């Protein structure tokens, strides 16, 4: 079974891209499954089920979705292998700009949309910088010049990535993405012992453990303070 991880900011069009790409892969005779990770609520699993795609859903709740992902991905892989999938797609929650949801040697795709602003690529960390493929969506809403400038900014941040423009409504570009996913797949039997491409956001403080009161006397653990003197 081949495994790919797809991530991106909230509402960037990840699910639409996956649905169109999975449809093109199914037309080639491949059996595709999806696992959807989210935080509090998602109906995306209903969309996958309507499209005839086997799906599992996991909600992280109060836990960081990245930590929830890495705590469950091995069990998800074993589910996919038991189902006999040719390709299992892991879709992340809409992640913050510091998230790091990729595994070494596992194909990684970042979905980002043209409407997020031309400076957005510089604000996104490992989720964009360590991706193998960057799928840019919502290009039909902006001008050709804006598309080119945005793609150039993405290339500056991640010059090694393949950049694709995909329309989540019409599916334009999804066939090309499906080709990249289907060609030269890596057979994955287990992720035990594999490593993340980058360290996850770090936090272990009193607020992580349920503290709600504000003030230095209530703050313990991994706490960072602003240097206001340098900012003045």
Order of alpha helices (4+ residues) and beta strands (2+ residues): beta-alpha-beta-alpha-beta-alpha-beta-beta-alpha-alpha-beta-alpha-beta-alpha-alpha
